[in-house]
């Protein structure tokens, strides 16, 4: 076979090799066609990495003195040594020696053969360098994939809003929370860089960053599970709220007790007219009612915490419940110059009338308590509407209102809206959490709309009838 054909065949063979040993096997094959040699060794550094025949090694005294010279010259060289020729064929790329082929032969090759060996060495060097680069790239890919896959954060790369890469953590998170991907795309469209996602009692913090890879724009998404941080934050908030609650409840208990004690001591220590006694007794009665309400709230809260808060349902005329609630707070409303307006038609339903009365009393009391002192005409309007097998009870006022960032917290246990408008208003922060629990035990829901300085609307939605009993 002609040399040109051998070279063509060799180029085809080495284009398919995927490791160094296969390259050297192909190299030995073409060298056998060109040269008649007895032994072939391939050196990498000072180590023999391939031999033909296997495990037959050339004495390094044959070539060791010429290694540096060959590395500088990078040309095939054959030198006589006793009765043989020692051939040294450098496998190189550019000026870099990649490996060195050492052969023993009895015939010195011609100048034309040396030229072919130079070409073969160069082609082999290109292939060998590519193989090593591919291995480096592959090792690097495995290295970085391993690092990315052991990360506690999810990492996603999006290309044209489709997932191009995701590490194992991201795959796990997206499988458990499939809605998260659509949320990512929504925020991507709105150019949001950071957002939080909550689902199934899990919290995630996400960052979206535009990057350029391979000359095109992509989005790097980092997903961090912050559930533990959120839980710690909530625990701290609860601890703070409980501390405030203890201070509030102590104050709430001490105030009526101090008033009762003061008025009783006055009655016991000095002569008083019947009118004065009656006035003092009314004050004492009012303060005792306040104490009773505090204790009832604490009892309800204790049942709420232990899960023992129950309702006893019966057929109930809702307007009568509302009337009793109005009567319970009427004097309180008069003291604050708040007018109570009622709009109610006869509606029969199944509910716990005493618990629903407690809900309405609480909503009316809050509306009165947080009325706007700067307004001349203060009111609380309570209306009841029957709609689509539901009862909608609306308590509307023109009080001080609730800040927008506080609305979603007002039903939390112990929570109170504290600002310059509310700091002097008594309260434990339990009422609305109890209200919410009672409403939900009835299979209903409670909503609120509010605007600071305008007023609030609380809406209680209850089933018209149910099987609760």
CORSUL-V929967 format. One record per backbone hydrogen bond with DSSP energy under -0.5 kcal/mol. CO is the residue of the C=O (numbers start at 1). NH is the residue of the N-H. If there is no record, write none. Layout:
BEGIN
<<CO/NH> <CO/NH>>
END
This chain:
BEGIN
<<2/6> <3/7> <4/8> <5/9> <6/10> <7/11> <8/12> <9/13> <10/14> <11/15> <13/16> <13/17> <19/23> <20/24> <21/25> <22/26> <23/27> <24/28> <25/29> <26/30> <27/31> <28/32> <29/33> <30/34> <31/35> <35/37> <36/106> <39/104> <40/52> <41/43> <41/102> <42/49> <42/50> <43/100> <44/46> <44/47> <47/44> <47/49> <50/42> <52/40> <53/56> <55/57> <59/62> <60/63> <60/64> <63/66> <63/67> <64/67> <66/70> <67/71> <68/72> <69/73> <70/74> <77/88> <79/86> <81/84> <84/81> <85/87> <85/105> <86/79> <87/89> <87/103> <88/77> <88/90> <89/101> <90/92> <91/98> <91/99> <93/96> <95/97> <96/93> <96/98> <99/91> <100/43> <100/102> <101/89> <102/41> <103/87> <104/38> <104/39> <105/85> <110/114> <111/115> <112/116> <113/117> <114/118> <115/119> <116/120> <117/121> <118/122> <119/123> <120/124> <121/125> <122/126> <123/127> <124/128> <125/129> <126/130> <127/131> <128/132> <129/133> <130/134> <131/135> <132/136> <133/137> <134/138> <135/139> <136/140> <137/141> <138/142> <139/143> <140/144> <141/145> <142/146> <143/147> <144/148> <145/149> <146/150> <148/151> <154/223> <155/167> <156/158> <156/221> <157/164> <157/165> <158/219> <159/162> <162/159> <165/157> <167/171> <168/172> <169/173> <170/174> <171/175> <172/176> <173/177> <177/180> <178/181> <178/182> <179/183> <180/184> <181/185> <182/186> <183/187> <184/188> <185/189> <186/190> <187/192> <188/191> <193/208> <195/206> <197/204> <199/202> <202/199> <203/226> <203/227> <204/197> <205/224> <206/195> <207/209> <207/222> <209/220> <211/213> <211/218> <213/216> <216/213> <218/211> <219/158> <219/221> <220/209> <220/222> <221/156> <221/223> <222/207> <222/224> <223/154> <224/205> <224/226> <226/230> <227/231> <228/232> <229/233> <230/234> <231/235> <232/236> <233/237> <234/238> <235/239> <236/240> <237/241> <238/242> <239/243> <240/244> <241/245> <242/246> <243/247> <244/248> <245/249> <246/250> <247/251> <248/252> <249/253> <250/254> <251/255> <252/256> <253/257> <254/258> <255/259> <256/260> <257/261> <258/262> <259/263> <260/264> <261/265> <262/266> <263/267> <264/268> <265/269> <266/270> <273/277> <274/278> <275/279> <276/280> <277/281> <278/282> <279/283> <280/284> <281/285> <282/286> <283/287> <284/288> <285/289> <286/290> <287/291> <288/292> <289/293> <290/294> <291/295> <292/296> <293/297> <294/298> <295/299> <296/300> <297/301> <298/302> <299/303> <300/304> <301/305> <302/306> <303/307> <303/308> <303/309> <308/310> <311/313> <314/351> <316/318> <316/349> <317/320> <317/321> <318/322> <319/323> <320/324> <321/325> <322/326> <323/327> <324/328> <325/329> <326/329> <326/330> <329/333> <330/334> <331/335> <332/336> <333/338> <334/337> <337/339> <337/378> <339/341> <339/380> <341/382> <343/384> <347/318> <349/316> <349/351> <351/314> <351/353> <352/356> <353/357> <354/358> <355/359> <356/360> <357/361> <358/362> <359/363> <360/364> <361/365> <362/366> <363/367> <364/368> <365/369> <366/370> <368/371> <370/400> <371/373> <372/375> <376/378> <378/339> <379/398> <380/341> <380/382> <381/383> <381/396> <382/343> <383/394> <385/387> <385/392> <387/390> <389/464> <390/387> <390/392> <391/393> <391/462> <392/385> <392/394> <393/460> <394/383> <394/396> <395/458> <396/381> <400/453> <403/406> <403/407> <404/407> <406/409> <406/410> <407/410> <409/412> <412/415> <416/418> <417/419> <419/422> <419/423> <422/425> <424/426> <429/414> <429/415> <430/434> <431/435> <432/436> <433/437> <434/438> <435/439> <436/440> <437/441> <438/442> <439/442> <439/444> <440/443> <442/463> <445/461> <447/459> <449/457> <451/454> <451/455> <455/451> <456/397> <457/449> <458/395> <458/460> <459/447> <459/461> <460/393> <460/462> <461/445> <462/391> <464/350>>
END
